[in-house]
Amino acid sequence: MTDSTVANNLRRPRGARRTDASAPSASAAEAPPTDIDTRYLESLLGYNARRAALTIIGVFLKRMAPYGLRPVDFSVLTLVAHNPGITSRQICATLDILPPNLVGMIKELQKRELIERRPHPTDRRAQGLHLTPGGTRLQRQAQATASALEQDAAHDLTQAEYRTLIRLLKKVYNG
């Protein structure tokens, strides 16, 4: 079977035979567009949010590579840094992470000696998460890198526009 036969079979229902009448004419074939119309997509919040996120995440991954941090690792470390003693359950709820996904992440951060577990002061069943001294140093450096990245990414926005954008995005995901 040739490649053209395979392609033709994908277009025709099984058992249908190609006739000269069903063959596409040269005029029926459309040339691909030279200018792509994205107006509808650009009118969608999700499309624009995703495009912005992809742009920022691409730069984030490059700048966080020296720290060995993915966006979610950075988020977890930052929550622990700003909320010493936070529990895994609280992190899952805050970042909308499934508990089984966080378990491996916490283990990896512990293995890297960035965080440690300590008994929770009020709940004997829970353990609080704390940064180690090395975790504190790494998180501070990563946070400074993230802040610089934000400034670079938003360089075309005024401070007022930046604050408005953050406020509006929070309105979307917080309801």
C-alpha positions as CSV (number, residue, x, y, z in Angstrom):
1,M,0.0,0.0,0.0
2,T,1.4,3.4,-1.0
3,D,1.3,6.5,1.2
4,S,-1.2,8.1,-1.1
5,T,-3.5,5.0,-0.8
6,V,-3.3,5.2,3.0
7,A,-4.1,8.9,2.9
8,N,-7.0,8.3,0.6
9,N,-8.4,5.5,2.8
10,L,-8.3,7.9,5.8
11,R,-10.5,10.4,3.9
12,R,-13.0,7.9,2.5
13,P,-15.5,5.7,4.4
14,R,-14.4,2.0,4.4
15,G,-15.6,0.3,1.3
16,A,-16.1,3.5,-0.7
17,R,-14.3,3.5,-4.0
18,R,-12.6,6.5,-5.4
19,T,-14.0,7.6,-8.8
20,D,-12.7,10.4,-11.0
21,A,-15.8,12.4,-9.9
22,S,-14.6,12.2,-6.3
23,A,-11.1,13.2,-7.1
24,P,-10.3,16.7,-5.8
25,S,-9.7,19.2,-8.5
26,A,-6.8,21.6,-8.4
27,S,-9.2,24.5,-7.9
28,A,-10.9,22.7,-5.0
29,A,-7.7,22.5,-2.9
30,E,-7.4,25.6,-0.8
31,A,-4.0,27.2,-0.2
32,P,-3.0,27.5,3.4
33,P,-3.7,30.9,4.9
34,T,-0.8,33.4,4.9
35,D,-2.2,35.5,7.7
36,I,-3.6,33.5,10.6
37,D,-6.8,34.9,12.0
38,T,-6.5,34.6,15.8
39,R,-9.1,37.3,16.7
40,Y,-11.6,34.9,18.3
41,L,-8.9,33.1,20.3
42,E,-7.5,36.5,21.4
43,S,-10.9,37.4,22.7
44,L,-10.9,34.5,25.2
45,L,-9.6,34.9,28.7
46,G,-8.2,31.4,28.9
47,Y,-6.3,31.7,25.7
48,N,-4.7,35.0,26.8
49,A,-4.0,33.7,30.3
50,R,-2.4,30.5,28.9
51,R,-0.2,32.5,26.4
52,A,1.0,34.8,29.1
53,A,1.6,31.9,31.5
54,L,3.6,29.9,28.8
55,T,5.8,33.0,28.2
56,I,6.5,33.5,31.8
57,I,7.0,29.8,32.6
58,G,9.5,29.4,29.8
59,V,11.7,32.2,31.3
60,F,11.0,30.9,34.8
61,L,12.3,27.4,34.0
62,K,15.5,28.8,32.5
63,R,16.2,31.2,35.4
64,M,15.3,28.6,38.1
65,A,17.4,25.8,36.5
66,P,20.5,26.7,38.6
67,Y,18.3,26.2,41.7
68,G,16.8,22.9,40.4
69,L,13.3,24.3,41.0
70,R,10.2,23.8,38.9
71,P,7.3,26.3,39.4
72,V,5.5,24.0,41.9
73,D,8.7,23.4,43.9
74,F,9.2,27.1,44.1
75,S,5.6,27.6,45.2
76,V,6.0,25.0,48.0
77,L,9.3,26.4,49.2
78,T,7.8,29.9,49.2
79,L,4.8,28.8,51.2
80,V,7.0,27.1,53.7
81,A,9.3,30.1,53.9
82,H,6.4,32.5,54.5
83,N,4.4,30.1,56.7
84,P,6.8,28.1,58.9
85,G,5.1,25.1,60.3
86,I,2.6,24.9,57.4
87,T,1.2,21.4,57.0
88,S,1.0,19.3,53.8
89,R,-2.7,19.5,53.9
90,Q,-2.6,23.3,54.0
91,I,-0.2,23.4,51.0
92,C,-2.5,21.0,49.0
93,A,-5.5,23.3,49.7
94,T,-3.6,26.5,48.9
95,L,-2.0,25.3,45.7
96,D,-4.7,22.9,44.6
97,I,-2.3,20.0,44.6
98,L,-3.5,16.4,45.1
99,P,-1.9,14.9,48.3
100,P,-0.2,12.0,46.5
101,N,1.5,14.5,44.2
102,L,2.8,16.6,47.1
103,V,4.2,13.6,49.0
104,G,6.9,12.9,46.4
105,M,7.7,16.6,46.1
106,I,8.1,16.9,49.9
107,K,10.4,13.8,50.0
108,E,12.5,15.3,47.2
109,L,12.8,18.6,48.9
110,Q,13.8,16.8,52.2
111,K,16.3,14.7,50.3
112,R,17.9,17.9,49.0
113,E,17.9,19.1,52.6
114,L,15.8,22.2,51.8
115,I,12.9,21.4,54.2
116,E,12.4,19.4,57.3
117,R,9.4,18.1,59.2
118,R,8.8,19.0,62.8
119,P,6.0,18.0,65.2
120,H,3.0,20.3,64.9
121,P,2.5,22.3,68.1
122,T,-1.3,21.7,68.4
123,D,-2.0,18.6,66.3
124,R,-0.2,15.5,67.3
125,R,-1.2,13.8,64.0
126,A,0.3,16.5,61.8
127,Q,3.8,17.6,61.1
128,G,4.8,21.1,60.2
129,L,7.2,21.9,57.4
130,H,10.1,24.2,57.9
131,L,13.0,25.4,55.7
132,T,16.5,24.3,56.6
133,P,19.2,26.9,56.6
134,G,20.1,25.8,53.1
135,G,16.5,25.9,52.1
136,T,16.2,29.4,53.4
137,R,19.2,30.6,51.4
138,L,18.0,28.8,48.2
139,Q,14.4,30.2,48.6
140,R,15.7,33.7,49.1
141,Q,17.8,33.6,46.0
142,A,15.0,32.0,44.0
143,Q,12.5,34.6,45.3
144,A,14.9,37.4,44.2
145,T,15.2,35.7,40.8
146,A,11.4,35.4,40.5
147,S,10.9,39.0,41.4
148,A,13.4,40.1,38.7
149,L,11.6,37.8,36.2
150,E,8.3,39.4,37.1
151,Q,9.7,42.9,36.5
152,D,11.2,41.8,33.2
153,A,8.0,40.1,32.0
154,A,5.9,43.1,32.9
155,H,8.2,45.8,31.6
156,D,5.6,47.1,29.3
157,L,3.1,47.6,32.1
158,T,2.9,50.6,34.5
159,Q,2.8,49.8,38.2
160,A,-0.9,50.6,38.2
161,E,-1.5,48.3,35.2
162,Y,0.5,45.5,36.9
163,R,-1.5,45.8,40.1
164,T,-4.8,45.8,38.1
165,L,-3.8,42.7,36.1
166,I,-2.9,40.8,39.3
167,R,-6.2,41.9,41.0
168,L,-8.3,40.9,37.9
169,L,-6.5,37.5,37.6
170,K,-7.2,36.8,41.3
171,K,-10.8,37.7,40.7
172,V,-11.0,35.0,38.0
173,Y,-9.4,32.2,40.0
174,N,-10.8,33.1,43.5
175,G,-14.3,33.6,42.2
